[in-house]
Amino acid sequence: MLSERMLKILNEQVAKEVYASHLYLAMASWAEGQGLAGISEWFYAQSEEEREHMMKFIRYINERGGNAIVPAVDQPPKDFPGVREAFDASLEHEQMVTGAINDIVALALEEKDYATHNWIQWFVEEQREEEDSVQGIIDKLELLGGHGLYVFDRDIMSMRGEH
């Protein structure tokens, strides 16, 4: 059984994951509207991945005897000044999620909830990979210096999972 504190923090993470899915969905829609098909596909794929993360949390909560709460979702931004700014926002959001995952790890250790501690390790590694992936894209955009966006847009999907 999950403690009340653990149940609360895990349900808060459900909300963070569903917001992340919607944020990436908004970014995908924005990029698609800008004619950036490759970038939009990258964001659509990220949106789906975040939804899968939400589902993992919901199932874990329920398997451990808790009651997962499907939250209302705040409206994410619908417009971005540019591609770089969208990816900067993505990195900032991933860093916030990493902090939230670390808070779950800390609580699991404090409460000696080793099952949750073991389970959450997948997310610890996932967040490291997510931050590294987005930072790699930002680094490539920096190298472009505003040029070559067409080629970048064409090739971005081959960078998913690249670290």
C-alpha positions in Angstrom: 0.0 0.0 0.0 1.1 3.5 -0.7 1.3 6.1 2.0 -1.0 9.1 1.8 2.1 11.3 1.0 3.3 8.9 -1.7 -0.2 8.7 -3.2 -0.4 12.5 -3.3 3.0 13.0 -4.9 2.4 10.2 -7.5 -1.0 11.7 -8.4 0.7 15.1 -8.7 3.1 13.5 -11.2 0.1 12.1 -13.2 -0.9 15.8 -13.6 2.6 16.8 -14.7 2.8 14.0 -17.2 -0.6 14.8 -18.8 0.4 18.5 -18.9 3.7 17.6 -20.6 1.7 15.5 -23.2 -0.6 18.5 -23.9 2.4 20.9 -24.0 4.1 18.8 -26.7 0.8 18.5 -28.5 0.5 22.3 -28.6 4.1 22.6 -29.8 3.4 20.0 -32.5 0.3 21.9 -33.7 2.2 25.2 -33.7 5.1 23.7 -35.7 2.7 22.0 -38.1 1.0 25.4 -38.7 4.5 26.9 -39.5 5.0 24.3 -42.2 7.6 22.4 -40.1 6.4 18.8 -40.7 9.5 17.1 -39.2 9.5 19.2 -36.1 5.8 18.8 -35.6 6.2 15.0 -35.9 9.0 15.1 -33.3 6.7 17.0 -30.9 3.7 14.6 -31.7 5.9 11.7 -30.8 7.0 13.4 -27.6 3.4 14.0 -26.7 2.5 10.4 -27.1 5.5 9.4 -25.0 4.4 11.7 -22.2 0.9 10.1 -22.4 2.5 6.7 -21.9 4.3 8.0 -18.9 1.0 9.2 -17.4 -0.4 5.8 -18.0 2.5 4.1 -16.2 1.9 6.3 -13.1 -1.9 5.6 -13.2 -1.4 1.9 -13.4 1.3 1.9 -10.7 -0.9 3.9 -8.3 -3.8 1.5 -8.9 -1.7 -1.6 -8.6 -0.4 -0.5 -5.3 -3.9 0.0 -3.9 -4.2 3.7 -4.4 -6.7 5.6 -6.5 -5.2 7.4 -9.5 -6.8 10.7 -10.2 -7.2 11.9 -13.8 -6.6 15.6 -13.5 -8.0 18.6 -15.3 -5.3 20.0 -17.6 -4.2 23.6 -17.7 -4.1 25.2 -21.2 -0.5 25.1 -22.5 0.9 28.0 -24.6 -0.4 27.8 -28.2 2.2 30.0 -29.8 5.9 30.2 -29.7 8.2 32.9 -31.0 10.4 30.4 -32.9 11.7 26.9 -33.1 14.6 27.6 -30.7 12.2 29.0 -28.1 9.9 26.0 -28.4 12.8 23.7 -27.7 14.1 25.9 -24.9 10.6 25.7 -23.3 10.8 21.9 -23.8 14.1 21.7 -22.0 12.8 23.9 -19.1 9.8 21.6 -18.7 11.9 18.4 -18.8 14.1 19.9 -16.1 11.1 20.6 -13.9 9.8 17.1 -14.4 13.3 15.7 -13.5 13.0 17.7 -10.2 9.6 16.2 -9.5 10.9 12.7 -10.2 13.8 13.3 -7.8 11.3 14.4 -5.2 9.5 11.0 -5.6 12.8 9.2 -5.2 13.6 11.2 -2.0 10.2 10.5 -0.5 10.5 6.8 -1.4 13.8 6.6 0.4 12.5 8.6 3.4 9.5 6.3 3.8 11.5 3.2 3.0 9.1 2.4 0.2 11.6 0.3 -1.8 9.0 -0.9 -4.3 8.3 2.6 -5.4 12.0 3.5 -5.2 12.8 0.6 -7.5 9.9 1.3 -9.9 10.7 5.0 -10.2 14.3 4.3 -11.4 13.0 3.8 -14.9 11.8 7.4 -14.9 15.1 8.7 -13.4 16.9 7.3 -16.5 14.2 8.4 -18.8 14.5 12.0 -17.6 18.3 11.9 -18.1 17.7 10.8 -21.7 14.9 13.3 -22.3 17.1 16.3 -21.1 20.1 15.0 -23.1 18.0 14.6 -26.2 16.4 18.1 -26.1 19.8 19.7 -25.2 21.3 17.9 -28.2 18.6 19.4 -30.5 19.2 22.9 -29.0 23.0 22.4 -29.6 22.3 21.6 -33.2 20.0 24.6 -33.6 22.7 26.8 -32.1 25.1 25.5 -34.7 22.7 26.4 -37.5 22.6 30.0 -36.3 19.2 30.5 -38.0 20.3 28.9 -41.3 19.5 25.4 -42.6 16.1 25.1 -40.9 14.7 23.2 -43.9 17.4 20.5 -43.6 17.0 20.4 -39.8 13.2 20.0 -40.1 13.7 17.2 -42.6 16.2 15.3 -40.4 14.9 15.8 -36.9 13.0 12.5 -36.6 16.3 10.7 -37.1 17.5 12.4 -33.9 14.8 10.9 -31.6 16.7 8.8 -29.1 20.0 10.2 -30.2 22.2 11.1 -27.2 
